Amino acid sequence: MNKDDFLYPRGRYYGQVKPENLVFNANLQEFAQRVSYICNLETGGKLPPGEAYEQIKDLWKQLKRTKKQLKIGEEPFQSDQGDLED
């Protein structure tokens, strides 16, 4: 097994296959993995709670930024039924 595959496992993507969704899914999985590491370091006393909070807050801001850049959840030309608006 590759070291990176062991340290940074990736789950399969089952959603709607679009490039932006795949990129966001990869970013979301990385976010979750990093938050897990930070939580474990804080729980083990290797990282102060305030520092853990700030690191997670920064990761969250990065994730929000990529969501906005990829325009995830924004479909301005479609109504709730998925039809094009007139």
Beta strands, then each sheet from edge to edge (+ up, - down):
end
